[in-house]
């Protein structure tokens, strides 16, 4: 556990309490978020074909395709598996079929065991359109620092590699100099950070500069270096963030940098920089408001944000359709965005106020262990093991906090999902769906809304594992899967 001085906690208050001081409640310092997926992932002799160990939920921007990382490094995929997303070499696997395992090729591997997966990312346009092959893709980072992609096309450079000799229906390596330590995605662009602090991007720029490669439409067919000297990275719906050193006001190369799409006031995710200027950035640009949160421990390079080896005071940066989330040392949650669409977890006052990063207090002053944004709402795992949720339910639906059934009632402030109890160890999200792992190994998922309206057409919410029993409901409330071996 890292010790932090009272001055640092006081510093947080100063950062976020410029206005609306009554909304800023900072609980005592505690251990910051640590990467659950990393902690639960380890190698065995070879990936398992039959699920027999723990599944860790993943967080992607790939609507209606569910993914979970097994503790032996096998990735399981279910729900929509067209476009080669199953990774099996088959273009389409029926949604009614059982979940499929993705095992990385062992070619060139020098480890003692088989190559295994440590991180997963996925993308579909706006975390919304799940079936268009020109905008979909999955990516996996191996234990030896290689990125693999599959399940898309080269039209918008989402695959980041040629289709030969390995077709896009199978995991193929992406050429990135050095050893990759972290992998993230927005809803269109993949980002990879190397051990030497080099940041590469590839994918669909959306004419919004989301690749960070210099112009609104710039997109390279293979990964392009956009920044060096980077400590760690985060990703929002239409943007990326990079931390580069402890903030020094007199040194413009330090602090938090961002690139991508920005909106002034309260429109959509607002300005991901937190500066509320409403100006897109086509290349990494320093944030005035967020940079002071990088107070200490951010001077090393090539670190997984929030991992056991990370000592930076910013431990998580995420975003969804209507807002952004920063977790500060000690598990303190800071949000900003479009409160008019319940994107900030606090009541709407005005566009400029909503766009200002301000600390958000969880029920019972719980601190944050993890954040998993779906498209319209945000799930927060507390240090207590409780899961909280806030956001817009009126289109995609979400779980009723008390009953766990599908709900259309928007949640302005964080509410505990009571039926999950206090035993949750990890959370994830994709599209309009959420997932949770319980301490006993049981796996809970919910949701189902997508571009066709509110539906579970692709059976991404299932109530069994070995076979896929398609639910009859348009959307699902909390649905527990008991994987074999759990």
ABEGO torsion letter per residue (X at the ends): XBBBBAAAAAAAAAAAAABGAAABBBBBBBBBBBBAAAAABBBBABBBABBABBBBBBBBABBGBBBBBBAAGBBBBBEBABGGAAGAGBABBBAABBBBBBBBBABGBABABBBBBABBBBBBBGGABAABAAABEBBBBBAAGBBBBBGBBAAAGAAGBBAOABBAABBBBBBBBEBBABBBBBBGBBBBBBAAGBBBBBEBAGGAGAAGAGBAABBBABBBBABBGBABBBBBAABBBBBBEBBBAABAABEBBBBEBBBBEABEAEBAAGAGAGBBBABBBBBAAAAAABABGAABBGBBBGBAABABABABBBBBAABBBBBBBGGBBBBBEBAAAGAAGBBBABAAAAABBBBBBBBGGBBBABBBBBAABBBBBBAAGBBBBBEBAAAAEBBBAAAGBBBABBBABBBBBAAAEAABABBBBBEABBBBBBAAGBBBBBEGBBAAEBBAAAGABBABAABBBBBABABBBBBBBBBBGX
